[in-house]
Amino acid sequence: MANLKRKIKDSGLGRWLLMPSRLRTAFTNGQPSLGARLSWLFRSRETANFTYETTELGKRHLADFVALVTGIEAPAARGFIDELASDQEFSRFVRERTEAGPWKHSSDPLGRPAKRYLYYAFARALKPRLILEAGMDKGLGTCILNLAARRNVAEGHPCEVVGLDQDLDRVFLAVEPWVPRESLQIGDSPTLITGLGRPIDLFIHDTTNDPDHERQQFAALEGALASDGVVISAWHTEALREFADRTGRMCLMFQDSPQGHWYPGSKLGVVFARRR
């Protein structure tokens, strides 16, 4: 068999004779199946910012990542992940609100956290006094961050979430009782960051990865981020890397692991000060 493959490779027709094998490799190795794509096409309603459940292995990696950055034990980090995954009241709220909301034809009602598991675990592990989320989309992450804040407060750790966006009409999930209306602000994120007047302990960057906007936003954040503050970005970009270098922080990338979805997963940049 090895000799036959070598002869095929060395022949003038080798490239074309090997095409079926190469096609099989291209469409089966490291790529979601056609069935997964078709299943999503007919079962999901989403067009962007996808939601999905995370694989069991992905949750284990996520717990280790959170433990590494925050200094807590990995089992405690995993406990926060499971805490969100098992919250039936929250899942019911997302389902009912989505079905009754104005964007129900482009939103899935299952409340699957996807990359927001990372948001929640960091919010629970760090016990931040102020969380700022720049870019809320439909508001799923906003609700999840407020859920973490509520549990922190119940445990004796004051925690406030402020959400920023340029269009609050689309943030249909961020409503009472999950999200206080007064915590939502509309406007340009660099201006609003500067105007807060308080140290930001956890910053969620999910506006845009336009380099100019990112650099303006991170420039404003330099004077506003707490000394031990953490930044989670929906993108792992050069601007984020530059921000980490300028402020003497570490910058790592985390990729989540979708379960049963064709999307390969979000690559999240995390900037943090090393904890000694």
Rosetta blueprint (number, residue, H / E / L):
1 M L
2 A H
3 N H
4 L H
5 K H
6 R H
7 K H
8 I H
9 K H
10 D H
11 S L
12 G L
13 L L
14 G H
15 R H
16 W H
17 L H
18 L L
19 M H
20 P H
21 S H
22 R H
23 L H
24 R H
25 T H
26 A H
27 F H
28 T H
29 N L
30 G L
31 Q L
32 P L
33 S L
34 L H
35 G H
36 A H
37 R H
38 L H
39 S H
40 W H
41 L H
42 F H
43 R H
44 S L
45 R L
46 E L
47 T L
48 A L
49 N L
50 F L
51 T L
52 Y L
53 E L
54 T E
55 T L
56 E H
57 L H
58 G H
59 K H
60 R H
61 H H
62 L H
63 A H
64 D H
65 F H
66 V H
67 A H
68 L H
69 V H
70 T H
71 G L
72 I L
73 E L
74 A H
75 P H
76 A H
77 A H
78 R H
79 G H
80 F H
81 I H
82 D H
83 E H
84 L H
85 A H
86 S L
87 D L
88 Q H
89 E H
90 F H
91 S H
92 R H
93 F H
94 V H
95 R H
96 E H
97 R H
98 T H
99 E H
100 A H
101 G L
102 P L
103 W L
104 K H
105 H H
106 S H
107 S L
108 D L
109 P L
110 L L
111 G L
112 R L
113 P L
114 A L
115 K L
116 R H
117 Y H
118 L H
119 Y H
120 Y H
121 A H
122 F H
123 A H
124 R H
125 A H
126 L H
127 K L
128 P L
129 R L
130 L E
131 I E
132 L E
133 E E
134 A E
135 G L
136 M L
137 D L
138 K L
139 G L
140 L H
141 G H
142 T H
143 C H
144 I H
145 L H
146 N H
147 L H
148 A H
149 A H
150 R H
151 R H
152 N H
153 V H
154 A H
155 E L
156 G L
157 H L
158 P L
159 C L
160 E E
161 V E
162 V E
163 G E
164 L E
165 D E
166 Q L
167 D L
168 L H
169 D H
170 R H
171 V L
172 F L
173 L L
174 A L
175 V L
176 E L
177 P L
178 W L
179 V L
180 P L
181 R H
182 E H
183 S H
184 L E
185 Q E
186 I E
187 G L
188 D L
189 S H
190 P H
191 T H
192 L H
193 I H
194 T H
195 G H
196 L L
197 G L
198 R L
199 P L
200 I E
201 D E
202 L E
203 F E
204 I E
205 H E
206 D L
207 T L
208 T L
209 N L
210 D L
211 P H
212 D H
213 H H
214 E H
215 R H
216 Q H
217 Q H
218 F H
219 A H
220 A H
221 L H
222 E H
223 G L
224 A L
225 L E
226 A E
227 S E
228 D E
229 G E
230 V E
231 V E
232 I E
233 S E
234 A L
235 W L
236 H L
237 T L
238 E H
239 A H
240 L H
241 R H
242 E H
243 F H
244 A H
245 D H
246 R H
247 T L
248 G L
249 R L
250 M E
251 C E
252 L E
253 M E
254 F E
255 Q E
256 D L
257 S L
258 P E
259 Q L
260 G L
261 H L
262 W L
263 Y L
264 P L
265 G L
266 S L
267 K E
268 L E
269 G E
270 V E
271 V E
272 F E
273 A L
274 R L
275 R L
276 R L
